[in-house]
Amino acid sequence: MMSLGANNARAPKFDIPIWHKLNLTIDEAAAYSNIGIHKLYDLTEAEDCPFVLWIGSRRLIKRKTFDEYIEKMYSI
């Protein structure tokens, strides 16, 4: 059995491709969509934003809903 030392206290981080993630950080959503970080912050500030998920003060982007939103938009 392996013991966890001070350096191994956290679970290993997995590298999951963006297109397989359910939720994206703002940075990941910007890279994924080619929409700027500041524009994403502006879009997600709206109370009726369908693709933002708030976890405390941290915002995540619901990828599938974000894809659907982008497909319907003519201009952002």
C-alpha positions as a printed Julia matrix, in Angstrom:
76×3 Matrix{Float64}:
   0.0    0.0     0.0
   1.27   3.47   -0.92
   1.26   6.2     1.65
   0.5    9.74    0.62
   3.22  12.19    1.52
   2.81  15.94    1.79
   3.53  16.33   -1.94
   1.0   13.69   -3.0
  -1.99  14.86   -0.97
  -4.03  15.78   -4.07
  -5.49  13.39   -6.58
  -3.72  13.29   -9.94
  -4.87  15.84  -12.52
  -6.25  14.33  -15.7
  -5.72  15.94  -19.09
  -9.16  15.77  -20.67
  -9.6   17.3   -24.13
 -11.78  20.43  -24.09
 -14.36  18.9   -26.43
 -14.95  16.08  -23.9
 -15.44  18.33  -20.86
 -18.93  19.18  -19.67
 -17.88  22.53  -18.19
 -15.11  24.87  -19.25
 -13.24  27.62  -17.48
 -13.35  31.06  -19.09
  -9.84  30.51  -20.49
 -10.82  27.14  -21.96
 -14.04  28.57  -23.42
 -12.06  31.41  -25.02
  -9.62  28.95  -26.61
 -12.47  26.65  -27.65
 -14.65  29.33  -29.24
 -12.14  32.0   -30.28
 -14.21  34.53  -28.31
 -12.2   36.85  -26.09
 -12.05  36.43  -22.32
 -13.46  39.91  -21.68
 -16.4   39.27  -24.02
 -17.11  35.97  -22.24
 -17.07  37.77  -18.88
 -19.54  40.32  -20.29
 -21.85  37.6   -21.65
 -21.81  35.59  -18.43
 -22.62  38.62  -16.24
 -26.19  38.67  -17.56
 -28.67  37.05  -15.17
 -30.37  35.2   -18.03
 -27.15  33.77  -19.5
 -28.09  30.14  -20.31
 -24.56  28.72  -20.43
 -22.98  29.98  -17.21
 -22.71  27.82  -14.1
 -21.78  29.66  -10.9
 -19.9   27.8    -8.19
 -19.64  30.4    -5.47
 -17.94  33.31   -7.23
 -16.33  31.07   -9.85
 -18.0   30.81  -13.23
 -17.87  27.84  -15.56
 -19.22  27.56  -19.08
 -21.62  24.7   -19.85
 -20.03  23.52  -23.09
 -23.06  21.92  -24.78
 -25.35  24.85  -23.98
 -22.59  27.24  -25.08
 -22.32  25.37  -28.42
 -26.09  25.65  -28.93
 -26.03  29.36  -28.03
 -23.22  30.07  -30.51
 -24.99  28.13  -33.3
 -28.11  30.32  -32.92
 -26.27  33.66  -32.78
 -25.59  35.86  -35.79
 -23.47  38.36  -33.87
 -22.0   38.54  -30.39
